[in-house]
Amino acid sequence: MSAIDGSEHRVFDAFMGAESRYEDWVYLRMLEREWKRPLVDADRFPEIPESSRPAARAALVLVFWSYFETRIDRLFREGMRDIAEGIRKDLLSRYASVGSRLDRLYKIVFAATYWSDLGELGFERVARLLQFVQKRRNEFAHGQPAAIDEGLINDLVEAVKDEHEAWIAVFNRRATKCPPGINHGA
Protein backbone atom coordinates (compact mmCIF):
# COMPACT_ATOMS: atom_id res chain seq x y z
CA MET A 1 0.00 0.00 0.00
CA SER A 2 1.33 3.43 -0.88
CA ALA A 3 1.30 6.28 1.59
CA ILE A 4 0.69 9.91 0.60
CA ASP A 5 4.45 10.53 0.57
CA GLY A 6 4.90 7.65 -1.91
CA SER A 7 6.48 5.26 0.59
CA GLU A 8 5.36 1.64 0.52
CA HIS A 9 3.85 -0.09 3.58
CA ARG A 10 2.97 -3.74 3.80
CA VAL A 11 -0.55 -4.34 5.11
CA PHE A 12 -1.26 -7.85 6.38
CA ASP A 13 -4.56 -9.62 5.92
CA ALA A 14 -6.88 -9.46 8.91
CA PHE A 15 -9.88 -11.59 9.79
CA MET A 16 -12.29 -11.85 12.68
CA GLY A 17 -10.66 -15.03 13.98
CA ALA A 18 -11.87 -16.10 17.40
CA GLU A 19 -15.34 -14.60 16.94
CA SER A 20 -16.00 -14.91 13.26
CA ARG A 21 -19.47 -16.35 13.01
CA TYR A 22 -22.94 -14.91 13.28
CA GLU A 23 -23.85 -17.87 15.52
CA ASP A 24 -21.38 -16.61 18.14
CA TRP A 25 -23.44 -13.48 18.53
CA VAL A 26 -26.64 -15.57 18.68
CA TYR A 27 -25.19 -17.80 21.41
CA LEU A 28 -24.16 -14.75 23.43
CA ARG A 29 -27.61 -13.18 23.01
CA MET A 30 -29.25 -16.46 24.09
CA LEU A 31 -27.07 -16.58 27.21
CA GLU A 32 -27.92 -12.98 28.06
CA ARG A 33 -31.62 -13.53 27.47
CA GLU A 34 -31.67 -16.67 29.63
CA TRP A 35 -29.87 -14.84 32.44
CA LYS A 36 -32.10 -11.75 32.36
CA ARG A 37 -35.52 -13.31 31.74
CA PRO A 38 -38.00 -13.27 34.62
CA LEU A 39 -38.55 -16.68 36.16
CA VAL A 40 -41.98 -18.24 36.56
CA ASP A 41 -42.88 -21.04 38.97
CA ALA A 42 -42.67 -23.68 36.23
CA ASP A 43 -38.99 -22.75 35.69
CA ARG A 44 -38.23 -24.11 39.15
CA PHE A 45 -39.37 -27.64 38.21
CA PRO A 46 -41.79 -28.04 41.17
CA GLU A 47 -42.83 -31.50 39.92
CA ILE A 48 -39.27 -32.85 40.39
CA PRO A 49 -38.14 -33.79 43.92
CA GLU A 50 -35.98 -30.99 45.33
CA SER A 51 -32.92 -33.24 45.69
CA SER A 52 -33.05 -34.06 41.96
CA ARG A 53 -34.09 -30.78 40.38
CA PRO A 54 -31.79 -28.60 38.33
CA ALA A 55 -31.54 -24.87 38.83
CA ALA A 56 -34.24 -22.78 37.17
CA ARG A 57 -31.71 -21.39 34.70
CA ALA A 58 -29.90 -24.68 34.00
CA ALA A 59 -30.41 -24.10 30.28
CA LEU A 60 -27.84 -21.29 30.54
CA VAL A 61 -25.08 -23.81 31.30
CA LEU A 62 -26.25 -26.12 28.50
CA VAL A 63 -26.31 -23.30 25.96
CA PHE A 64 -22.90 -22.08 27.14
CA TRP A 65 -21.39 -25.55 26.78
CA SER A 66 -22.78 -25.90 23.25
CA TYR A 67 -21.22 -22.53 22.41
CA PHE A 68 -17.92 -23.61 23.98
CA GLU A 69 -17.88 -26.83 21.94
CA THR A 70 -18.38 -24.92 18.68
CA ARG A 71 -15.44 -22.68 19.54
CA ILE A 72 -13.19 -25.65 20.32
CA ASP A 73 -14.17 -27.12 16.96
CA ARG A 74 -13.20 -23.82 15.28
CA LEU A 75 -9.91 -23.74 17.18
CA PHE A 76 -8.94 -27.11 15.72
CA ARG A 77 -10.18 -26.36 12.23
CA GLU A 78 -8.17 -23.13 12.13
CA GLY A 79 -5.19 -24.54 14.01
CA MET A 80 -4.94 -27.50 11.60
CA ARG A 81 -5.75 -25.64 8.39
CA ASP A 82 -2.26 -26.37 7.01
CA ILE A 83 -2.73 -30.12 7.53
CA ALA A 84 -4.04 -32.16 4.60
CA GLU A 85 -7.84 -32.16 4.58
CA GLY A 86 -8.13 -35.96 4.85
CA ILE A 87 -5.90 -36.06 7.93
CA ARG A 88 -7.72 -33.11 9.51
CA LYS A 89 -11.13 -34.74 8.94
CA ASP A 90 -9.90 -38.08 10.28
CA LEU A 91 -8.51 -36.49 13.45
CA LEU A 92 -11.67 -34.49 14.08
CA SER A 93 -13.78 -37.60 13.53
CA ARG A 94 -11.54 -39.80 15.68
CA TYR A 95 -11.58 -37.24 18.49
CA ALA A 96 -15.19 -36.11 18.14
CA SER A 97 -16.05 -35.44 21.79
CA VAL A 98 -14.98 -32.18 23.34
CA GLY A 99 -13.31 -34.05 26.20
CA SER A 100 -11.05 -36.01 23.88
CA ARG A 101 -10.26 -32.86 21.91
CA LEU A 102 -9.33 -30.79 24.96
CA ASP A 103 -6.87 -33.38 26.19
CA ARG A 104 -5.73 -36.03 23.70
CA LEU A 105 -6.13 -34.24 20.35
CA TYR A 106 -4.83 -30.99 21.81
CA LYS A 107 -1.65 -32.82 22.87
CA ILE A 108 -1.25 -34.30 19.38
CA VAL A 109 -1.78 -31.04 17.53
CA PHE A 110 -0.38 -28.44 19.95
CA ALA A 111 1.85 -30.49 22.34
CA ALA A 112 -0.14 -29.17 25.32
CA THR A 113 -3.67 -29.26 26.70
CA TYR A 114 -6.30 -26.55 26.56
CA TRP A 115 -6.06 -26.36 30.35
CA SER A 116 -2.28 -25.90 30.35
CA ASP A 117 -2.58 -23.19 27.69
CA LEU A 118 -5.10 -21.35 29.84
CA GLY A 119 -2.77 -21.61 32.82
CA GLU A 120 0.27 -20.36 30.89
CA LEU A 121 -1.78 -17.43 29.60
CA GLY A 122 -2.83 -16.44 33.14
CA PHE A 123 -6.33 -17.92 33.11
CA GLU A 124 -6.00 -20.68 35.74
CA ARG A 125 -9.31 -19.71 37.33
CA VAL A 126 -11.06 -20.00 33.97
CA ALA A 127 -9.49 -23.43 33.40
CA ARG A 128 -10.77 -24.69 36.76
CA LEU A 129 -14.23 -23.28 36.14
CA LEU A 130 -14.48 -24.81 32.65
CA GLN A 131 -13.41 -28.20 33.99
CA PHE A 132 -16.09 -27.92 36.67
CA VAL A 133 -18.73 -26.85 34.12
CA GLN A 134 -17.74 -29.80 31.93
CA LYS A 135 -18.02 -32.21 34.87
CA ARG A 136 -21.41 -30.86 35.96
CA ARG A 137 -22.76 -30.72 32.41
CA ASN A 138 -21.75 -34.37 31.94
CA GLU A 139 -23.41 -35.34 35.23
CA PHE A 140 -26.56 -33.54 34.08
CA ALA A 141 -26.50 -35.38 30.73
CA HIS A 142 -26.02 -38.74 32.46
CA GLY A 143 -28.93 -38.71 34.88
CA GLN A 144 -28.12 -36.10 37.52
CA PRO A 145 -30.01 -32.91 36.58
CA ALA A 146 -29.35 -31.42 40.03
CA ALA A 147 -25.65 -31.18 39.10
CA ILE A 148 -26.44 -27.83 37.50
CA ASP A 149 -27.23 -25.71 40.52
CA GLU A 150 -27.50 -21.98 41.22
CA GLY A 151 -23.89 -21.79 42.39
CA LEU A 152 -22.57 -23.13 39.10
CA ILE A 153 -24.76 -20.76 37.10
CA ASN A 154 -23.67 -17.76 39.14
CA ASP A 155 -19.99 -18.73 38.85
CA LEU A 156 -20.32 -19.11 35.09
CA VAL A 157 -22.14 -15.81 34.58
CA GLU A 158 -19.59 -14.03 36.77
CA ALA A 159 -16.72 -15.47 34.70
CA VAL A 160 -18.13 -15.08 31.16
CA LYS A 161 -16.02 -12.01 30.36
CA ASP A 162 -12.83 -13.66 31.66
CA GLU A 163 -13.66 -16.88 29.81
CA HIS A 164 -14.15 -14.92 26.62
CA GLU A 165 -10.78 -13.18 27.00
CA ALA A 166 -9.17 -16.56 27.72
CA TRP A 167 -10.74 -18.04 24.59
CA ILE A 168 -9.37 -15.24 22.42
CA ALA A 169 -5.89 -15.59 23.97
CA VAL A 170 -5.81 -19.35 23.29
CA PHE A 171 -7.18 -18.90 19.78
CA ASN A 172 -4.53 -16.30 19.02
CA ARG A 173 -1.84 -18.59 20.39
CA ARG A 174 -2.89 -21.72 18.54
CA ALA A 175 -4.96 -20.84 15.48
CA THR A 176 -3.59 -17.63 14.02
CA LYS A 177 -0.65 -17.54 11.70
CA CYS A 178 1.39 -14.36 11.63
CA PRO A 179 3.80 -13.68 8.80
CA PRO A 180 7.46 -14.34 9.72
CA GLY A 181 8.95 -11.65 11.90
CA ILE A 182 5.60 -10.57 13.39
CA ASN A 183 5.26 -11.19 17.13
CA HIS A 184 1.77 -12.01 18.52
CA GLY A 185 2.63 -10.26 21.77
CA ALA A 186 3.86 -7.04 20.19
N, C-alpha and C positions, 0 to 999 in steps of 0.2 A: 504494500500500500504506500502511496506517495503522500508525503506531507506537503503543506503549502510551500515550504522552502525547497521542495524538490528532493529532499532526502527520502530514502526508502526505509520502511519499517515492516518487519514481518509480523503479521497478525495470525495467531493460531486459531484453529477451529474451536468453537465452544458449543457445548450442548448441556441440556438440563441435568443429565446424569442421575443422581440419587433420587430425584423426584421428577420423573420425566413423563408420567402418565396421568391422564385425566382421572383414572380410577383412584390414584393416590388422593386427590382432592376429595373425591366422593367418600372414600374410607374416612378421611379426617372429618368431613361434615357429618357422617353417620355417627362417629364417636362423639362429636360435640352434641349432636341432637339427642343421643341416648343419655348423655350425662345431664343435659339441661331439662329434659322433658319432665313434666309433673308426673309423679307416680299416682296410680290408682290402686285400690285394694287388691285387684286381681294380679297386679305386678308382684305382689308379695307371696304368691303361691299359697294361699291359705288352705287349700285342699291337700297339700303335701305336709307330712309331719315335720315339725320345726327342726328336728335333728337331721333331716334329709333335704331340706329346701335350700335352693341356691339364693343368693342375694337378688333383690328386685331388679338390679341393673346388671345381672350376670351376662347379658347379651353384649355388653360393652367389652368384656374380656374376650369373648368369642370373636367379635368383629375385629378387635385389635389383633388377635393372633392370626386371623386370616390375612389381614393387612401385612403383618410381619412376615408371614410365609411368602407372600408375593414379592416382598422386597428381597428376601434371601434368594429367591429364584432369580430375580433380576441381577443380584450381585454375582451369582455364578455365571449367568449368561454373558454379562459384560466382562467379568474377570477371565472367562475362558474364550472370548471371541476370537483369539488368535489360534485356538486349537481347531483341528479339523472337525467339521460339522458332525461326522459320524461318531467320532470319539466323544465330543461334547454331549450329543444326544444319548449315547450309551451311558456315560457317567451320570447324567441327570436322571435317566431311567433307573439305573442300578441303585442310585442313592436318592430315591424319590421322597422319602419322608424328611421333614425339616430337621428332626433329631439326627438322622444319619448325615445330613448335609452340614449341620453346624459342627459336628465333630469329625467324622471319618472323611467325608469328601473335602472338607475345609483343609484337613491335614494333607491330603493328596495334592490339592491344587495350590494351596498357599503356605504349606509347611507350618501351620499354626492351627488354632481353633478360633472360632468367632469370639469365644469368651476371653481367650488370651489377647486377641487384638483389642477388645474393649478395655481390658486391664492396662495394656501398654499405652493406650491412647488416653488414659485417665478416667475411664468410665467403669470402674470396678462395681460401683453401686448399681449401675444399669445392668451389668452382667448378672449380678446376683438376682436382681428383680426379674429379669427375663427368664432366668432359669427357674425361678419360683413360679412365674406365670405359666411357663411350659408345663411344669409338674402339675400345677392345679388344673390347668386346662385338660391335660391328659386324664387326671382323676375324674374330672367332670364327664369327659367323653366315655369313660369306662365304668360308669355306674355310680359315681359319687357326686351328684349335682351340688351338694353342700360345700364342695371344695372351693367353689367360687363364692367367697363371702365379701361382706362390706369392706373389710380391711384390705383385701387384695385389690378391690376396685379403687378404693381411695389411694392406695400406694401407686397403682398404675396411672391414675389420672394426675397425681402429683408429679409423676416422673415423665410424663409424655414429652415435654419439651427437651429434657435431658436425653431421653431415649432417641428422639429425633436427631439431636446434635450428634449423638454417638453413631447413629446409622450413617449419617453423612460422612463422618470422619472415617469409618470403616470402608464405606464405598469409595471414598477418595483414595484410601490407601491401597485397596485391592482391585478396583475395577476401572480406574482411570489410567490412561496412558499419556504421559506428558512427552513431548518431544525431547530428545537428548539435550542435556544441559539445563533443563528447566526443573527447579526444585519445588515439590508439592508444598513444602513448608514455607517457602519464600513469600 
